[in-house]
Amino acid sequence: MMEGYLDVAHACPACGTELYHHRADDGPAWATILLSGHIMAPLMLIVFEVFRPQGWVMALGFSVVFVLLSLWMLPRIKGAFVGLQWAKRMHGFGVSPSDAMTGA
């Protein structure tokens, strides 16, 4: 479904469904930050309470982990947004060309 890191293919290579009209916009970025923050916050608290590292060690370590987690999650969440739009027939998914021309 994806051509690059965040580029959605024009059409599905397996079935040919057109994907170019998806409207993911800022939703995947928002969800990635929300989920990453909810994963990292308890982890930071546990690490601080158990190991008591210095502030700069926690800042550097958790910044790297947060960035890597966000970069890993972002394309997967974008794919989920496009898949949800396809499943719910939103933003042109499931509309035949004749329906689009007649406005039905």
N, C-alpha and C positions, 0 to 999 in steps of 0.2 A: 504494500500500500504506500510505503514511503519511498521516494526516489533518493533523497539525501538525508541529512540529519533531521530536518524539520520540513522538508518539501514533500507535500502530498502528490502522488502521481496523478496525472491527468485522468487515467482510467485504471481499473484493477487489471493486473496482468493475467489473472486466472479467469475471471468471468466477463471482463470488459465493462463493468459498471462504471459510469462516469463519476469521478470524485472531485473534479475541479471546482464545483460550486459549493463546497463545504464552507462553513462560516465558524471556524474555531476562534479566531481573533485572539483576545487576551485570556480566554478561559483556561487553556492549559497552563499558562505561566502562573496565573492566580492559584490554581489547584496544586501545582507543583510546590509553590512557596508555602501554601497552607499545610500540605501533607508533610513536607520536609521539616517545617517548624514543629509540627506535632510529634514527629519522630525524634528530632534533635533535643527538644526541651527536656523531656524526662531523662534522656541519655546524658545530657550535660549535668543534670542534678545528681544522678547516680555516680558519675565519674568524680564530681566534686566532693560528694560526701564520703566516698570510699577511698579515693587516692589523694585528695587535697593537692592537686598540682598547682604550680605557680600560674598566675593570671595569663602571662604571655604564652605559656604552653597550651593552656586551654583555648585561648583565642586563636592561636595559629592552628592547632590541631582540629578544632571543631569548625573553623572556617574552611579548611581543606575538605573535611568530610562533608560539610554542607554543600559545597560547590560540586563535589563529585556525585553526591546523592541527587542533587537537582539536575545535573547534566544527564544522569542515567534515567531519571524519571520523566523528564520533559517530553521526549518523543513518544514514550509509551502512553502518557496521559493525552497527548495530542491525538494519537491513534484512537484512544478510547472516546474522545470527544467526536471525532469524525464517525466512528462506528455507532455511537449513540444517535447522531444525526441521521445516519443511514437507517438504523433500526426504527426510529420514530418518523421516518419519511419527512424530515425537516429540510428546509432550504433547497428544494428542488429535487431531492432524492425521491425516486418513485413516481415522478411526474413524466408521463409520456409526452413526446414532442407535440402531438395533436392537442393534448390538454393544455400545454403551455401556450399554444397559439390561440386557443379559444377562450382561455382564461378560466377554465373549469377547475 
